[in-house]
């Protein structure tokens, strides 16, 4: 049981160290895709 606690403490210390070194450069907004895959379709031309 104590090994789990020690492992968690080490993991948390590493995570906090990385976050503190990166500062505001970390992007926590999720998955990114190349290009704008969710762009709306261009509007159809008006009927004549």
N, C-alpha and C positions, 0 to 999 in steps of 0.2 A: 504493500500500500504506500509506503513512504517513497518508493521509487517513482510512482505515478505523480506524487506531489512534487518531487524534485524535478522530474521531467517537465511538468507544467511550468514550474518556476523558471527553469532555464529557457523554455520556449517563449514565455512571456517576456523575459528579459531581452532575448534576441529580437523579438517583434518590436518592443518599445525602442530599442537601440536603432533599428532600421528606420522606424517611423520618425524618430527624433533627428536622424541624420538627413533624411529625405526632405523634411520640412513640408512645404506646400507643393512639392513637385509630385506627390502621390495622387493618382487619379482613381478614386474609389467609386466611379460611376458605373462600372460594369463592363460588359463586353463591347468592344468596338469592331466595326466592320469597315473595310475600305470603301470609300465612296459613301454617298448618302442613299442607302438602300430603301429608306422609308420615305423618299421624296414623293410628293403627290404627282399624279399624272397631269400632263399639260392639258389645259382646258381645250375642249373641242371648239372648232370655229362655229360661229352663229349661223343658223340656217338662213338661206336667202329667200 
